[in-house]
């Protein structure tokens, strides 16, 4: 399931930098296995924490090999606030409740 998610991101967000809150800890560890199965991954660590991943794949296009990539970074390391406080600091008035967030269970992670 998580592999399909990253394949979809790869198809639609080549060249983008995407941010994931708390990528540097538990969340990053959950996805790293799936990423390595599908792509070339260059992680950047600081103090034994994941700061970002450069995710790329070589694809043959018109008889030439092209490298496509996107970057995934930890927003918590850049902006060290809880997600609800971070949203409010940007003046966005959208309440987030835990039950509204769809979480992957460990059984869904490949």
Secondary structure, DSSP 8 states (H G I E B T S, - for coil): -HHHHHHHHHHH-TT-EEEETTIIIIIHHHHHHHHHHHSEEEEEEETTEEEEEEEEEEEEETTEEEEEEEEEEEHHHHS-S-HHHHHHHTT------GGGS----TTT--
